[in-house]
């Protein structure tokens, strides 16, 4: 289902179903419902008995096959981290790729140039499109240039600027907006969120990301924030406690925390961690304004490299030692 804040964009797109371009780039922040939009559009394009406003009927053979994940005229390209959930056989962990395999992209050529099984449209859904490496993107580009009639490529991208310019130029862009704060809060409340405002701030206003914040997330965040609230915290001990935690998650917590420190010093308020207001006030009182801003900027810069291969344990140790130095007036050391 298309999420309610995208109803207007969806209706406008279906209203010109007969004149849709062969490639659409659905872009916007992560966690706002772009994939749900793309899947609903896929159902509408493949449906054999569309209902009012050209939406999928949900009852025809094509709709049934899509529901079962076995439609012969549909292909989904996604990284193994999405398609396999990050685990191997019998629950054993294995290394999975964060990129879309080039072999799967090359196989699309055989798919799109074979006659449609149902005599209608064929759809290729790519999610997230920025998971295409250079080789995979170039392979996709060949298929985007002159696809057969009634062949549609739906590319979903959180960071669309990372796509090759040649890919971007061959797609019509559909910029999907995030919901406003009231709509996001009402929606996640309806899904059963216990603390919608705090969850939304942690997720940057993205309601689907906010819903993914489970009890394990809140527990580990609490452990982390309580630890760094103590000016005498042991950075190496905390790094050991967080050994199973994704470095990107810890950097995100520290980025939000450091923003709140700088915000509290400047304006006496916080954005992300209202449940730790007293701790932030106490820590902010000890910090130099310039050093607090410098640390926050260093957290922002780390977001550009955090997905690269690294020694997670060493990275966390250096990160937490850097924050400990900030609290104790020792300046910043570089996380590596």
C-alpha positions as CSV (number, residue, x, y, z in Angstrom):
1,X,0.0,0.0,0.0
2,X,1.1,3.5,-0.7
3,X,1.5,5.5,2.5
4,X,-1.1,8.2,3.0
5,X,1.3,11.1,2.5
6,X,2.2,9.9,-1.0
7,X,-1.4,9.4,-2.2
8,X,-1.4,12.5,-4.4
9,X,1.9,11.6,-6.1
10,X,0.6,8.1,-6.8
11,X,-2.7,9.2,-8.3
12,X,-0.9,11.7,-10.5
13,X,1.5,9.1,-11.8
14,X,-1.3,6.5,-12.5
15,X,-3.4,9.2,-14.3
16,X,-0.8,9.1,-17.1
17,X,-0.2,5.4,-17.0
18,X,-0.4,5.2,-20.8
19,X,2.4,7.7,-21.1
20,X,4.8,6.7,-18.4
21,X,8.5,6.8,-19.2
22,X,10.4,3.5,-19.3
23,X,12.5,4.5,-16.3
24,X,11.5,6.2,-13.1
25,X,13.8,7.3,-10.3
26,X,11.9,7.4,-7.0
27,X,14.1,9.5,-4.7
28,X,13.8,10.9,-1.2
29,X,15.0,10.2,2.4
30,X,15.3,6.7,3.7
31,X,12.3,5.3,5.6
32,X,9.5,7.5,4.1
33,X,7.8,4.8,2.0
34,X,9.5,4.9,-1.4
35,X,9.7,1.1,-1.7
36,X,6.0,0.8,-0.8
37,X,5.3,3.3,-3.5
38,X,7.4,1.4,-6.1
39,X,5.7,-1.9,-5.2
40,X,2.3,-0.4,-5.5
41,X,3.2,1.0,-8.9
42,X,4.5,-2.4,-9.9
43,X,1.2,-4.0,-9.0
44,X,-0.7,-1.4,-10.9
45,X,1.5,-1.8,-14.0
46,X,1.2,-5.6,-14.0
47,X,-2.5,-5.8,-13.0
48,X,-4.7,-7.3,-15.7
49,X,-8.0,-5.8,-14.3
50,X,-7.1,-2.4,-12.8
51,X,-9.7,-0.8,-10.7
52,X,-10.8,2.9,-10.2
53,X,-7.9,5.3,-10.8
54,X,-5.9,2.5,-12.4
55,X,-4.9,0.9,-9.1
56,X,-4.3,-2.9,-8.9
57,X,-7.4,-5.0,-8.4
58,X,-5.6,-7.5,-6.0
59,X,-7.6,-10.4,-7.4
60,X,-6.4,-11.2,-10.9
61,X,-3.8,-13.9,-11.8
62,X,-1.1,-11.2,-12.1
63,X,-1.8,-9.7,-8.6
64,X,-1.9,-13.2,-7.1
65,X,1.5,-14.1,-8.6
66,X,3.0,-10.9,-7.3
67,X,1.6,-11.6,-3.8
68,X,3.3,-15.0,-3.9
69,X,6.6,-13.5,-5.2
70,X,6.5,-15.6,-8.4
71,X,5.4,-13.2,-11.2
72,X,7.3,-14.2,-14.4
73,X,7.2,-10.6,-15.7
74,X,8.8,-9.0,-12.6
75,X,12.4,-8.8,-11.4
76,X,13.7,-7.3,-8.2
77,X,17.4,-6.3,-7.9
78,X,18.6,-5.8,-4.4
79,X,21.7,-6.5,-2.3
80,X,22.0,-9.8,-0.4
81,X,21.7,-7.8,2.9
82,X,18.0,-7.3,1.8
83,X,17.3,-10.5,-0.1
84,X,18.9,-12.9,2.4
85,X,18.6,-11.0,5.7
86,X,22.4,-11.3,6.5
87,X,22.3,-15.0,7.5
88,X,23.5,-18.2,5.9
89,X,22.0,-21.7,6.2
90,X,20.8,-23.0,9.5
91,X,21.1,-19.5,11.0
92,X,24.9,-19.4,10.7
93,X,26.2,-15.9,10.0
94,X,28.0,-15.3,6.7
95,X,29.3,-12.3,4.9
96,X,26.8,-10.9,2.6
97,X,27.2,-8.1,0.0
98,X,25.9,-4.6,0.5
99,X,26.0,-4.2,-3.3
100,X,23.7,-5.5,-6.1
101,X,25.6,-8.2,-7.9
102,X,26.6,-7.3,-11.5
103,X,25.7,-10.9,-12.6
104,X,22.0,-10.3,-11.7
105,X,22.0,-7.0,-13.5
106,X,23.5,-8.6,-16.6
107,X,20.8,-11.3,-16.5
108,X,18.1,-8.6,-16.9
109,X,18.9,-8.4,-20.6
110,X,17.6,-11.9,-21.1
111,X,14.5,-11.0,-19.1
112,X,13.5,-7.8,-20.9
113,X,14.0,-9.1,-24.4
114,X,11.9,-12.2,-24.0
115,X,8.2,-11.8,-24.8
116,X,6.0,-11.0,-21.8
117,X,4.5,-14.1,-20.2
118,X,1.1,-12.4,-19.7
119,X,1.3,-10.3,-22.8
120,X,1.5,-7.1,-20.9
121,X,4.1,-5.0,-19.1
122,X,7.4,-6.1,-17.5
123,X,8.8,-4.4,-14.5
124,X,12.3,-4.3,-13.0
125,X,12.5,-2.8,-9.5
126,X,16.0,-1.7,-8.2
127,X,16.3,-1.0,-4.5
128,X,18.3,0.8,-3.3
129,X,19.7,2.0,-6.6
130,X,22.8,3.4,-5.0
131,X,23.8,-0.2,-4.1
132,X,24.8,-0.6,-7.8
133,X,28.6,-0.5,-8.1
134,X,30.2,0.9,-11.2
135,X,30.1,-2.4,-13.1
136,X,26.5,-3.1,-12.2
137,X,25.5,0.5,-13.0
138,X,27.1,0.3,-16.4
139,X,25.4,-3.1,-17.0
140,X,22.0,-1.6,-16.1
141,X,22.7,1.5,-18.3
142,X,22.8,-0.7,-21.4
143,X,19.3,-2.0,-20.6
144,X,18.0,1.5,-19.8
145,X,19.1,3.0,-23.2
146,X,16.6,1.2,-25.5
147,X,14.3,-1.2,-23.6
148,X,11.4,-2.9,-25.4
149,X,7.9,-1.4,-25.3
150,X,6.0,-1.8,-22.0
151,X,9.2,-2.5,-20.1
152,X,9.5,-0.3,-16.9
153,X,12.5,0.2,-14.7
154,X,11.7,1.5,-11.2
155,X,14.8,2.7,-9.3
156,X,14.4,3.5,-5.6
157,X,17.2,5.7,-4.2
158,X,17.9,7.2,-0.7
159,X,21.1,8.9,-1.9
160,X,20.4,9.4,-5.6
161,X,23.3,11.8,-6.0
162,X,25.6,8.7,-5.7
163,X,24.2,7.2,-8.9
164,X,26.1,7.6,-12.1
165,X,25.1,10.8,-14.0
166,X,24.3,8.6,-17.0
167,X,21.8,6.6,-14.9
168,X,20.2,9.7,-13.5
169,X,19.9,11.3,-16.9
170,X,18.0,8.4,-18.4
171,X,15.3,8.4,-15.7
172,X,12.4,10.7,-14.9
173,X,12.8,11.8,-11.3
174,X,9.9,11.5,-8.9
175,X,10.9,13.3,-5.6
176,X,8.8,11.8,-2.9
177,X,8.5,14.0,0.2
178,X,8.6,12.9,3.8
179,X,5.4,13.3,5.8
180,X,5.0,16.4,8.0
181,X,5.5,15.9,11.7
182,X,1.9,15.5,12.6
183,X,1.2,13.0,9.9
184,X,4.2,10.9,10.8
185,X,3.3,11.0,14.5
186,X,-0.3,10.0,13.9
187,X,0.8,7.1,11.6
188,X,3.3,5.5,13.9
189,X,1.0,5.9,16.8
190,X,-1.6,3.9,14.8
191,X,1.1,1.3,14.3
192,X,1.5,1.0,18.1
193,X,4.6,3.1,18.8
194,X,4.9,3.8,22.5
195,X,6.9,7.0,22.3
196,X,6.3,8.4,18.8
197,X,8.0,11.8,19.3
198,X,11.3,10.3,20.6
199,X,11.2,7.6,18.0
200,X,10.8,10.1,15.2
201,X,13.6,12.3,16.3
202,X,15.9,9.3,16.5
203,X,14.9,8.3,13.0
204,X,15.3,11.8,11.6
205,X,11.5,12.1,11.0
206,X,11.3,8.9,8.9
207,X,8.3,6.9,10.2
208,X,9.3,3.5,8.8
209,X,12.7,3.8,10.3
210,X,11.1,4.9,13.6
211,X,9.0,1.7,13.6
212,X,12.1,-0.4,13.3
213,X,13.5,0.8,16.6
214,X,12.9,-2.2,18.7
215,X,13.4,-3.0,22.4
216,X,17.1,-4.0,21.7
217,X,17.7,-0.6,20.1
218,X,16.3,1.3,23.1
219,X,18.1,-0.8,25.6
220,X,21.5,-0.4,23.9
221,X,21.0,3.3,23.3
222,X,20.2,3.7,27.0
223,X,23.3,1.8,28.1
224,X,25.4,3.9,25.8
225,X,24.0,7.3,26.7
226,X,24.0,6.6,30.4
227,X,27.7,5.5,30.1
228,X,28.8,8.7,28.3
229,X,26.8,10.8,30.7
230,X,29.4,10.0,33.3
231,X,32.4,12.2,32.7
232,X,34.7,9.5,34.1
233,X,33.4,6.7,31.8
234,X,35.8,4.1,30.7
235,X,36.0,4.3,26.9
236,X,37.7,1.0,26.3
237,X,35.2,-0.8,28.6
238,X,32.2,0.8,26.8
239,X,33.7,-0.2,23.4
240,X,33.8,-3.8,24.6
241,X,30.1,-3.6,25.7
242,X,29.3,-2.3,22.2
243,X,31.4,-4.9,20.3
244,X,28.3,-6.3,18.6
245,X,26.9,-2.9,17.7
246,X,27.2,-1.5,14.2
247,X,29.7,1.4,14.2
248,X,27.3,3.5,12.1
249,X,24.7,3.2,14.9
250,X,27.2,4.5,17.5
251,X,28.3,7.3,15.3
252,X,24.7,8.3,14.8
253,X,24.1,8.3,18.5
254,X,27.2,10.5,19.1
255,X,26.2,12.8,16.3
256,X,22.8,13.4,17.8
257,X,24.3,13.7,21.3
258,X,26.9,16.2,20.1
259,X,24.3,18.2,18.3
260,X,22.3,18.4,21.5
261,X,25.3,19.5,23.4
262,X,26.0,22.4,21.0
263,X,22.3,23.3,20.8
264,X,21.9,23.3,24.6
265,X,25.0,25.6,25.0
266,X,23.7,28.0,22.3
267,X,19.9,28.0,23.0
268,X,19.2,25.9,26.1
269,X,17.3,23.2,24.2
270,X,17.8,19.8,22.7
271,X,16.4,18.1,19.6
272,X,17.2,14.4,19.7
273,X,17.6,13.2,23.3
274,X,14.9,14.9,25.4
275,X,14.9,11.9,27.7
276,X,18.5,12.7,28.7
277,X,18.1,16.5,29.1
278,X,19.7,16.7,32.6
279,X,22.7,14.7,31.5
280,X,23.2,16.9,28.4
281,X,22.9,20.0,30.5
282,X,25.6,18.7,32.9
283,X,28.0,17.7,30.1
284,X,27.4,21.0,28.2
285,X,28.4,23.0,31.2
286,X,31.9,21.5,31.1
287,X,32.5,22.1,27.4
288,X,34.1,24.9,25.4
289,X,31.7,26.1,22.7
290,X,34.2,25.8,19.8
291,X,35.3,22.3,20.9
292,X,31.7,21.1,21.1
293,X,31.0,22.3,17.6
294,X,34.3,20.8,16.3
295,X,33.4,17.4,17.8
296,X,29.9,17.5,16.2
297,X,31.4,18.3,12.8
298,X,33.8,15.4,13.2
299,X,30.8,13.1,13.7
300,X,29.2,14.4,10.6
301,X,32.4,13.8,8.6
302,X,32.5,10.2,9.8
303,X,29.2,9.5,8.2
304,X,30.9,9.7,4.8
305,X,33.3,6.9,5.6
306,X,31.4,4.7,8.1
307,X,30.2,2.2,5.5
308,X,33.8,1.4,4.4
309,X,35.5,-1.7,5.6
310,X,37.2,-1.1,8.9
311,X,38.3,-2.7,12.2
312,X,35.1,-2.1,14.1
313,X,36.6,-2.6,17.6
314,X,39.5,-0.3,17.0
315,X,37.1,2.3,15.4
316,X,34.8,2.3,18.4
317,X,37.7,2.6,20.9
318,X,39.1,5.6,19.1
319,X,35.7,7.1,18.7
320,X,34.9,6.8,22.4
321,X,38.4,7.9,23.5
322,X,37.9,11.0,21.4
323,X,34.7,11.9,23.2
324,X,36.4,11.2,26.6
325,X,39.1,13.6,25.6
326,X,36.5,16.2,24.7
327,X,34.9,15.9,28.2
328,X,38.3,16.2,29.9
329,X,39.5,19.2,27.9
330,X,42.0,17.2,25.9
331,X,40.8,18.2,22.4
332,X,40.0,15.7,19.7
333,X,41.8,12.6,18.5
334,X,40.9,11.1,15.1
335,X,38.8,7.9,14.9
336,X,40.5,5.4,12.6
